[in-house]
Amino acid sequence: MNTTVAVPRGLAGVVVTETRLGDVRGQEGFYHYREYSAVELAAGRTFEDVWHLMFHGTLPVDAAERAAFTARVAPLRRLPAAVRDALPGLARATAASGPLAGLRTALSLLGACAGFRPVFDLDADHRAADALAACAAVPTLLTALHRLGQGLEPVDPRDDLPYAANYLWMLTGQEPDPVRTRAVERYLISTVDHGFNASTFTARVIASTGADVAACLTGAIGALSGPLHGGAPSRALDTLDAIGTVERIGPWIRERVLAGDRIMGFGHPVYRTEDPRSRMLREIAQQFGGPLVDFSVEVERQVEEILAELKPGRALHTNVEFYAGIVMELCGLPREMFTPTFCAARVVGWSANVLEQAADSKIIRPAARYTGPTPPRPVPLLD
């Protein structure tokens, strides 16, 4: 009996499981982590608080619980000696590809060195311990790979700094500026999770096989690296560079749209209104001010006008990548670290999804519609 069901391309709108981690309500321009608005969490809570929420289901109830969780994860930032010793060669091997490519190998090595076992064979506490260790190590791996690629020595993590500040410390080797640190932290919080996007779904598919946490996260990183997913923040800035001046905005955008080119930083597969992450990041950018921000706002205005004219009936607004690139540029992050920084946040959301999926041992195994030549055909034999 044929039990296959036809679904839209890309599984658009198809519900594949149940989750308690959050949701994206695209028609409303709203998304949440568990029962809380993600944007409100970014405005009023720390990254560690949100990490605690995603892993344990609750926000820290007081400063003591926050401090206890922070103290638990801080030592996990330090890498095993075998991983640390392998990073220089890995950075050289991936010099042309960048830290995100190196992270895939480094994270696999970390999982092997740390003895990560298949989630199928572990209880919930051991799965969570592996996920916690992986999340804590990712910023250390990314910043070390970046610095080694620049001919610099890695900077050791500091136990006295929270997640975002420690990330900037390891990236630059300089005492992090509080204003820029908070801007980066709000960005990190806003990108922890976002429904069943391609990388999150990839992590859950791998988790459904019972594989170890490192395998699940490595697959998610591969999905995130695609320019149609997490690889767009620096490309959005490249667009601003290519436009150059206010006078060129209209002609440049019209030419690209009429040629059928994608305008990086605009449009989203779920939102039919303004991306709430973009709105928040625009506000952060405008608090910094300056020519880049003014130019970005004008580009956004004109692009939306031109898209509304040339593609009527389609709601195309800025997505998270557009102003994410602006904020990270203003905070001094190099462009090659924009997508890795996205990854440093999303690894927490991936891990929470892996833990949730691991509690359900049913393997994800969809079907495909065959459209090739009609079988069976006789196999031609050679003389």
Buried (B, 14 or more C-beta within 10 A) or exposed (E): EEEEEEEEEEEEEEEEBEBEBBBBBBEEBBBBBBEBBBBEBBEEBBBBBBBBBBBEEEBBEEEEBBEEBBEEBBEBBBBBEEBBEBBBEBBEEBBEEBBBBBBBBBBBBBBBBBEBBBBBEBEEEBBBBBBBBBBBBBBBBBBBBBBBBEEEEBBBBEEEBBBBBBBBBBBBBEEBBEEBBBBBBBBBBBBBBBBBBBBBBBBBBBBBBBBBBBBBBBBBBBBBBEEEBBBBBBBBBBBBEEBEEEEEBBEBBBEBBEEEEEBBBBBBEBBEBBBBBBBBBBEBBBEBEEEBBEBBBEBBEBBBEBBEEEEEEEBBBBBBBBBBBBBBBBBBBBBBBBBBBBBBBBBBBBBBBBBBBBEEEEEBEEEEEEEEEEEEEEEEEEE
